[in-house]
């Protein structure tokens, strides 16, 4: 299980770095994150890994990427606003909401 997590985190981090350099739209970036995680899930299924373990790996990789996304969101919020004016909890909740919504629906929330 740990090998899948290490490989998944490495791929997701490389893709995240690529996104930071190339500024993909979130509705382009996050669905590809989902595809990467699904690919790892399929690999685990074909290796007859335990479904409970597969779910754990999937959740861990999604959480890993959500954290990268949220950290970047906060960095941009700090650049855009005076640090004292930022409602950190609100920004973090917004970032998580956006990530989860786009992950599920593959489009921006409206």
C-alpha positions, 0 to 999 in steps of 0.5 A: 500500500505504501508503494502506491501512495509514494508513487501516487504522491510523486506523480501528483506532485510533479503534475502539481508543479507542472500546473504551477508553471503552466497555470491550467484552469482548475476545471482542467487540472483537477479532473486530471488529478482524478484520472491519475488517482483512478489509474492507481486504483485500477492498478491496485484492483488488477493486483487484487489488493484489498478494496478497503486498502484501495479506498484508503490509498484513494482517500490519502492521494485525494487528501494529499492533492487537496492540501497542495491545492489549498496551500496554493490557494492560500498563497495567492490569497495572501498575495492578493490581500493584506495578510491581516485582512484574510479570513483564513478559515473562510479561504481554506473552506473555499479552497476545499469546497472548490477542489471537492466540487470540481473533483466530483463534477469536473466543472466549476461550481456556479 
